[in-house]
Every structure is written in structure tokens, then in C-alpha cells.
Amino acid sequence: MTSSRHETLRDLARRIQQIESIQRPAGRLRITTDVAALDDLLPEGGLKRGSLVELVSATDGGGAWTLGVVMATSVCRARKTLVIVDAERRLYPPAAARLGLELNRSIVVRPGSRRDAHQAIVQSLRCPAVGAVLAWPDRLSMREFRRLQLAAETGGAVAILPRPRGTLRLPSCAAVRLLVSPESSHHAPRDGAASRGARRLRWEHSPDSPSLRRLRVEVLRCPGRVCGQSLVLEIDDETGHVRVPACVAPATVAARAARASG
């Protein structure tokens, strides 16, 4: 009886492994973005398929949503569909197209309730044809986070979740958690030279520099990276380039104990 039971369990284990190998994409490869310096800040130089990425905005309009569009578009360039769950009505399609978003391979969902929005994210992440899901969930319980994590692992899509600052001290299941904040753009270089990985973007103008804007991306949680490590990106509204400013070091380590537990 015992031998028969063990054989049954081994058979079930083999079947589960076969099912998982069919449902999950082969080779959990990492995907590079179109901004090389940003890749250097990510685990093993890119985004891992089937993972959750949080972009916590330090202020309203601080750049988290725009950075999310850049990352999501990069993930989906291999002929995968991008799903944008836009319950907050943040997306303006003509502007998104200028960001490099391929509207003909994107699906915009505008649910009428928080529950419908969560379900749309889960179902989209489970679909193997989806490369990334971009959504702005203001509240997520740990149970909802676990559902998103399992759905992403099942389908292989990357969930990119810009979130408000109020979520900074809340628990999170995201493998990568970044803080995005505006940075002063005084004395910005104007040589017009685009570094490797330049990308076209368009943002609102900065009062002190009409055509340039900077944002700081800081690591709150990231495998293989130091909490507090950060990167400054510059967006030139005239040329549409995103680059590391020439006068700024590629990456700095400024560990902050208050955020290290993030």
C-alpha cells in the first residue's frame, strides 16, 4: 500500500511539472529596457519575466507613471501585448504614442470599480500573450499582492505598478521596489548628445528649465542591489531623449535607514 501511494505521488509530481512547463514560458529571461543606465540599477541588468515591479512616486506627477510606460513598452517589444489597467484615467493615448507605445498592440482597460480593476490585472497577468501589465493600484492587501505574484509567475508577464507615496510604508510582495522623485535640473548639459539607450519622452516643462527635467530613481528593494543606490535620469523635451546627465555620476550609494526596510 505504501509503495503504491508513493508511486501515485511521484506520478502526480511529474504531471504537475509537465503542466507548469507548458503554462510557464521557457527560460525566465531578463528583459532589458531602452535605457542602459536604468538596466544597471535592475537585478542582473534587466526585468525578470513573471515579476512585480513597484514604482513609488515621491510626489504627484513625480514621473513614476511615465517611467512605468517606458519600462512596460520595453518589456513588450518582442511582439507581446501590453495591457494598461487605467482606472484612474491617467493615460492619454496620443501622448502615449509619443512615448514609443504601440497602440495597435496595447489594450486599455478602464474598470468601474477597484474590484474589477484588480481582477483585470490578475487575468491579464495570467495570459501568456501578455508581456506586461501597467496599472496604478492605490490599495493592495497582502492577499491581493499574493494573487498578483502568482498570476505573474503563471503567465510570465511583468507587472509594473506605479503607486502613490502613501504606500511606501505598507508591506509589498514586489521583487523590485523603486522610489521615483523629481530632481533639480539646474545647470543641465545642453550638448544634445544622446547616450546609449536614449528614448523619446514628453513631460510637462520645469519652471527653471523649459525643456529639461530630471528624476531620481532610488532602490528601495532589489535583488543584488544596495538599498539607497540611486540614478538620476534627464529628459530633454526638445529632443525627447532620456539619459544620465553628463555632470552626474552613473550611480550613487546613499543608504537611508528609514527606507532600507521598504
MIDO-977974 format. One record per residue (C-alpha): residue in one letter; x, z, y. Coordinates in nm, 4 decimals, padded with zeros to 6 digits. Each point is the difference from the previous one (the first is absolute). Example, Ala and Ser with C-alpha at 12.3 -4.5 7.8 and 13.67 -1.06 7.14 Angstrom:
2
+-----+----------+----------+----------+
| res |     east |       up |    north |
+-----+----------+----------+----------+
|   a |  01.2300 |  00.7800 | -00.4500 |
|   s |  00.1370 | -00.0660 |  00.3440 |
+-----+----------+----------+----------+
//
This chain:
262
+-----+----------+----------+----------+
| res |     east |       up |    north |
+-----+----------+----------+----------+
|   m |  00.0000 |  00.0000 |  00.0000 |
|   t |  00.2809 |  00.0950 |  00.2379 |
|   s |  00.1909 | -00.3213 | -00.0720 |
|   s | -00.3121 | -00.2081 |  00.0583 |
|   r | -00.0652 |  00.1757 |  00.3284 |
|   h |  00.3554 | -00.0594 |  00.1222 |
|   e | -00.0267 | -00.3674 | -00.0889 |
|   t | -00.3258 | -00.0245 |  00.1932 |
|   l |  00.1598 |  00.1588 |  00.3050 |
|   r |  00.2982 | -00.2354 | -00.0179 |
|   d | -00.2356 | -00.2949 | -00.0250 |
|   l | -00.1926 |  00.1173 |  00.3042 |
|   a |  00.3240 |  00.0450 |  00.1940 |
|   r |  00.1038 | -00.3575 | -00.0840 |
|   r | -00.3362 | -00.1345 |  00.1129 |
|   i |  00.0145 |  00.1920 |  00.3282 |
|   q |  00.3483 | -00.1375 |  00.0650 |
|   q | -00.1204 | -00.3542 | -00.0674 |
|   i | -00.2965 |  00.0417 |  00.2364 |
|   e |  00.2196 |  00.1417 |  00.2754 |
|   s |  00.2509 | -00.2833 | -00.0359 |
|   i | -00.2821 | -00.2506 |  00.0500 |
|   q | -00.1658 |  00.1783 |  00.2917 |
|   r |  00.3166 |  00.0872 |  00.1877 |
|   p |  00.2277 | -00.2688 |  00.1400 |
|   a |  00.3314 | -00.0423 | -00.1740 |
|   g |  00.3079 |  00.1305 |  00.1727 |
|   r | -00.0809 |  00.2498 |  00.2691 |
|   l |  00.2097 | -00.1923 |  00.2465 |
|   r |  00.0526 |  00.1101 |  00.3540 |
|   i | -00.1105 | -00.2305 |  00.2779 |
|   t |  00.2058 | -00.0452 |  00.3136 |
|   t | -00.1611 | -00.0201 |  00.3413 |
|   d |  00.0955 | -00.2572 |  00.2615 |
|   v |  00.1938 |  00.2616 |  00.1963 |
|   a |  00.3330 |  00.0636 | -00.1720 |
|   a |  00.0721 |  00.3255 |  00.1843 |
|   l | -00.3350 |  00.1386 | -00.1093 |
|   d |  00.0811 | -00.0860 | -00.3620 |
|   d |  00.3136 |  00.2115 |  00.0312 |
|   l | -00.2212 |  00.2979 |  00.0801 |
|   l | -00.2246 | -00.0527 | -00.3048 |
|   p |  00.0751 |  00.1110 | -00.3590 |
|   e |  00.2423 | -00.2397 | -00.1699 |
|   g | -00.0388 | -00.2478 |  00.2842 |
|   g | -00.3700 | -00.0764 | -00.0111 |
|   l | -00.3539 |  00.0973 | -00.0949 |
|   k | -00.0802 |  00.0802 | -00.3600 |
|   r | -00.2973 | -00.1732 | -00.1573 |
|   g | -00.2807 |  00.2363 | -00.0896 |
|   s |  00.0938 |  00.2584 |  00.2626 |
|   l | -00.1599 |  00.1722 |  00.2995 |
|   v |  00.1601 | -00.0203 |  00.3452 |
|   e | -00.1174 |  00.2165 |  00.2907 |
|   l |  00.0759 | -00.0921 |  00.3599 |
|   v | -00.0877 |  00.3048 |  00.2078 |
|   s | -00.0552 | -00.0854 |  00.3656 |
|   a |  00.1555 |  00.2497 |  00.2416 |
|   t | -00.2408 | -00.1119 |  00.2752 |
|   d | -00.2998 | -00.2283 |  00.0367 |
|   g |  00.1249 | -00.3559 |  00.0248 |
|   g |  00.3469 |  00.1078 | -00.1048 |
|   g |  00.0587 | -00.3044 | -00.2208 |
|   a | -00.0953 |  00.1209 | -00.3494 |
|   w | -00.2754 | -00.2587 | -00.0427 |
|   t |  00.2215 | -00.2879 |  00.1139 |
|   l |  00.2859 |  00.1104 | -00.2245 |
|   g | -00.2525 |  00.0207 | -00.2842 |
|   v | -00.1022 | -00.3616 |  00.0580 |
|   v |  00.3655 | -00.1096 | -00.0070 |
|   m |  00.0655 |  00.1834 | -00.3273 |
|   a | -00.3245 | -00.1107 | -00.1661 |
|   t |  00.0585 | -00.3627 |  00.0930 |
|   s |  00.3489 |  00.0120 | -00.1499 |
|   v | -00.1303 |  00.1482 | -00.3255 |
|   c | -00.2573 | -00.2791 | -00.0362 |
|   r |  00.2197 | -00.2973 |  00.0698 |
|   a |  00.0347 | -00.0764 | -00.3732 |
|   r | -00.3475 | -00.1552 | -00.0048 |
|   k | -00.1754 |  00.3333 | -00.0341 |
|   t | -00.3181 |  00.0955 |  00.1847 |
|   l |  00.0051 |  00.2557 |  00.2801 |
|   v | -00.3066 |  00.2219 |  00.0292 |
|   i | -00.0583 |  00.1747 |  00.3325 |
|   v | -00.2547 |  00.2814 | -00.0124 |
|   d | -00.0875 |  00.0183 |  00.3668 |
|   a | -00.2639 |  00.2695 |  00.0383 |
|   e |  00.1351 |  00.0844 |  00.3477 |
|   r | -00.0275 | -00.3632 |  00.1207 |
|   r |  00.3690 | -00.0015 |  00.0946 |
|   l |  00.0774 | -00.3554 | -00.1093 |
|   y | -00.0320 | -00.2946 |  00.2394 |
|   p |  00.0502 | -00.3115 | -00.2175 |
|   p |  00.1510 | -00.2349 |  00.2640 |
|   a |  00.2604 |  00.2628 |  00.0875 |
|   a |  00.0615 |  00.0697 | -00.3695 |
|   a |  00.0733 | -00.3689 | -00.0544 |
|   r |  00.2708 |  00.0224 |  00.2677 |
|   l |  00.1532 |  00.2834 | -00.2019 |
|   g |  00.0564 | -00.2452 | -00.2847 |
|   l | -00.3113 |  00.1016 | -00.1935 |
|   e | -00.1397 | -00.2842 | -00.2119 |
|   l | -00.3720 |  00.0357 |  00.0608 |
|   n | -00.0877 | -00.2471 | -00.2763 |
|   r |  00.1579 |  00.2388 | -00.2535 |
|   s | -00.1367 |  00.3192 |  00.1514 |
|   i | -00.3256 |  00.1840 | -00.0549 |
|   v | -00.1358 |  00.2266 |  00.2734 |
|   v | -00.2455 |  00.2672 | -00.1154 |
|   r | -00.1941 |  00.1986 |  00.2609 |
|   p | -00.1891 |  00.2705 | -00.1911 |
|   g | -00.2743 |  00.2013 |  00.1609 |
|   s |  00.0968 |  00.3412 | -00.1351 |
|   r |  00.3075 |  00.2038 | -00.0906 |
|   r | -00.1038 |  00.0004 | -00.3650 |
|   d | -00.0361 | -00.3790 | -00.0084 |
|   a |  00.3376 | -00.0373 |  00.1712 |
|   h |  00.1717 |  00.2143 | -00.2629 |
|   q | -00.1670 | -00.1922 | -00.2819 |
|   a |  00.1068 | -00.3310 |  00.1547 |
|   i |  00.3631 |  00.1161 |  00.0112 |
|   v | -00.0094 |  00.1197 | -00.3619 |
|   q | -00.1602 | -00.3169 | -00.1371 |
|   s |  00.2357 | -00.2236 |  00.1971 |
|   l |  00.3089 |  00.1854 | -00.1230 |
|   r | -00.1150 | -00.0415 | -00.3594 |
|   c | -00.0211 | -00.3790 |  00.0301 |
|   p |  00.3145 | -00.1781 | -00.1305 |
|   a | -00.0518 | -00.2855 |  00.2496 |
|   v |  00.0432 |  00.2369 |  00.2953 |
|   g |  00.3504 |  00.0504 |  00.1351 |
|   a | -00.0746 |  00.2642 |  00.2615 |
|   v | -00.2843 |  00.2003 |  00.1480 |
|   l |  00.0186 |  00.0991 |  00.3664 |
|   a | -00.2383 |  00.2777 |  00.1054 |
|   w | -00.0309 |  00.2815 |  00.2550 |
|   p | -00.1486 |  00.3021 | -00.1837 |
|   d | -00.0327 |  00.2926 |  00.2393 |
|   r | -00.0781 |  00.2479 | -00.2779 |
|   l |  00.1133 |  00.0066 | -00.3621 |
|   s | -00.0467 |  00.2848 | -00.2428 |
|   m |  00.2616 |  00.0521 | -00.2691 |
|   r | -00.2480 | -00.1326 | -00.2555 |
|   e | -00.0496 | -00.3177 |  00.2067 |
|   f |  00.3758 | -00.0358 |  00.0379 |
|   r |  00.0410 |  00.0215 | -00.3774 |
|   r | -00.2625 | -00.2711 | -00.0475 |
|   l |  00.1880 | -00.2288 |  00.2363 |
|   q |  00.3279 |  00.0753 | -00.1757 |
|   l | -00.1437 | -00.0808 | -00.3427 |
|   a | -00.1704 | -00.3167 |  00.1275 |
|   a |  00.3243 | -00.1258 |  00.1559 |
|   e |  00.1962 |  00.0686 | -00.3185 |
|   t | -00.2635 | -00.1815 | -00.2050 |
|   g | -00.0206 | -00.3158 |  00.2111 |
|   g |  00.3534 | -00.0085 |  00.1391 |
|   a | -00.1060 | -00.0347 |  00.3639 |
|   v |  00.1608 |  00.1912 |  00.2871 |
|   a | -00.2307 |  00.2215 |  00.2058 |
|   i |  00.1152 |  00.0109 |  00.3617 |
|   l | -00.1838 |  00.2748 |  00.1838 |
|   p |  00.0468 |  00.0481 |  00.3752 |
|   r | -00.1362 |  00.3470 |  00.0784 |
|   p | -00.0551 |  00.2180 |  00.3081 |
|   r |  00.2370 |  00.2780 |  00.0989 |
|   g | -00.2486 |  00.2669 | -00.1095 |
|   t |  00.0813 | -00.0817 | -00.3642 |
|   l |  00.3680 |  00.0902 |  00.0434 |
|   r | -00.0325 |  00.3489 | -00.1473 |
|   l | -00.2462 | -00.0944 | -00.2724 |
|   p |  00.1104 | -00.0504 | -00.3631 |
|   s |  00.0745 | -00.3543 | -00.1058 |
|   c |  00.0641 | -00.1960 | -00.3206 |
|   a |  00.1772 | -00.2832 |  00.1803 |
|   a |  00.3437 | -00.0850 | -00.1371 |
|   v |  00.1082 | -00.1085 |  00.3479 |
|   r | -00.1105 |  00.1790 |  00.3158 |
|   l |  00.1257 | -00.1207 |  00.3380 |
|   l | -00.0643 |  00.1243 |  00.3519 |
|   v | -00.0467 | -00.2785 |  00.2565 |
|   s |  00.0332 |  00.0830 |  00.3681 |
|   p |  00.0620 | -00.1883 |  00.3260 |
|   e |  00.3536 |  00.0028 |  00.1346 |
|   s |  00.1237 | -00.0483 |  00.3549 |
|   s |  00.1105 | -00.3590 |  00.0597 |
|   h |  00.2201 |  00.0543 |  00.3071 |
|   h |  00.3128 | -00.2174 |  00.0143 |
|   a | -00.1175 | -00.2210 | -00.2850 |
|   p |  00.2275 | -00.2963 | -00.0805 |
|   r | -00.1333 | -00.3355 |  00.1202 |
|   d |  00.2331 | -00.2459 | -00.1708 |
|   g | -00.2882 | -00.1444 | -00.2035 |
|   a |  00.2038 | -00.0038 | -00.3207 |
|   a | -00.2097 |  00.0860 | -00.3041 |
|   s |  00.1623 |  00.1932 | -00.2793 |
|   r | -00.0548 | -00.0666 | -00.3711 |
|   g | -00.3571 |  00.0689 | -00.0979 |
|   a | -00.1502 | -00.0697 |  00.3455 |
|   r | -00.3754 | -00.0239 | -00.0019 |
|   r | -00.2658 | -00.1142 |  00.2472 |
|   l | -00.2160 |  00.2735 |  00.1456 |
|   r | -00.2045 |  00.0594 |  00.3115 |
|   w | -00.0718 |  00.3406 |  00.1496 |
|   e | -00.1301 |  00.1440 |  00.3237 |
|   h |  00.2560 |  00.0001 |  00.2813 |
|   s |  00.2124 |  00.3038 |  00.0835 |
|   p | -00.0289 |  00.1122 |  00.3651 |
|   d |  00.3772 |  00.0278 |  00.0419 |
|   s |  00.0847 | -00.3238 | -00.1805 |
|   p | -00.2691 | -00.2700 |  00.0117 |
|   s |  00.1207 | -00.1978 | -00.2979 |
|   l |  00.1761 |  00.2556 | -00.2194 |
|   r | -00.1185 |  00.2937 | -00.2026 |
|   r |  00.1706 |  00.2300 | -00.2479 |
|   l | -00.1212 |  00.2199 | -00.2790 |
|   r |  00.1765 |  00.2585 | -00.2087 |
|   v | -00.0583 |  00.0132 | -00.3753 |
|   e |  00.0979 |  00.3351 | -00.1499 |
|   v |  00.0158 |  00.0993 | -00.3657 |
|   l | -00.2268 |  00.2898 | -00.0922 |
|   r |  00.0103 | -00.0697 | -00.3739 |
|   c |  00.1824 | -00.2765 | -00.1831 |
|   p |  00.1823 | -00.0007 | -00.3364 |
|   g |  00.3750 | -00.0131 |  00.0524 |
|   r | -00.0202 |  00.0455 |  00.3765 |
|   v |  00.0653 |  00.2999 |  00.2233 |
|   c | -00.2984 |  00.1482 |  00.1837 |
|   g |  00.0532 | -00.0582 |  00.3700 |
|   q |  00.1923 | -00.3249 | -00.0453 |
|   s | -00.1392 | -00.2450 |  00.2531 |
|   l |  00.0135 | -00.3528 |  00.1307 |
|   v | -00.0856 | -00.1491 |  00.3387 |
|   l | -00.1616 | -00.3440 |  00.0045 |
|   e | -00.0400 | -00.2151 |  00.3086 |
|   i | -00.2814 | -00.2480 |  00.0516 |
|   d |  00.0534 | -00.2773 |  00.2517 |
|   d | -00.3358 | -00.1226 |  00.1240 |
|   e |  00.1523 | -00.3175 |  00.1446 |
|   t |  00.1628 | -00.1221 | -00.3197 |
|   g | -00.2067 |  00.1973 | -00.2534 |
|   h |  00.3133 |  00.1352 | -00.1704 |
|   v |  00.0383 |  00.3379 | -00.1673 |
|   r |  00.3553 |  00.1265 | -00.0257 |
|   v |  00.2254 |  00.3037 |  00.0257 |
|   p |  00.1125 |  00.0246 |  00.3645 |
|   a |  00.3667 | -00.0831 |  00.0416 |
|   c |  00.0646 |  00.3242 |  00.1888 |
|   v | -00.1503 |  00.2185 | -00.2742 |
|   a |  00.1775 |  00.1067 | -00.3207 |
|   p | -00.1571 | -00.1480 | -00.3166 |
|   a | -00.1298 |  00.3332 | -00.1259 |
|   t |  00.0425 |  00.3595 |  00.1017 |
|   v | -00.0432 |  00.3227 | -00.1860 |
|   a | -00.1769 |  00.2670 |  00.1998 |
|   a | -00.1397 |  00.2391 | -00.2574 |
|   r | -00.2955 |  00.1928 |  00.1270 |
|   a | -00.0994 |  00.3032 | -00.2008 |
|   a | -00.3572 | -00.0096 |  00.1223 |
|   r | -00.0479 | -00.3444 | -00.1483 |
|   a |  00.2269 |  00.0216 | -00.3027 |
|   s | -00.2811 |  00.1406 | -00.2124 |
|   g | -00.2308 | -00.2897 |  00.1032 |
+-----+----------+----------+----------+
//
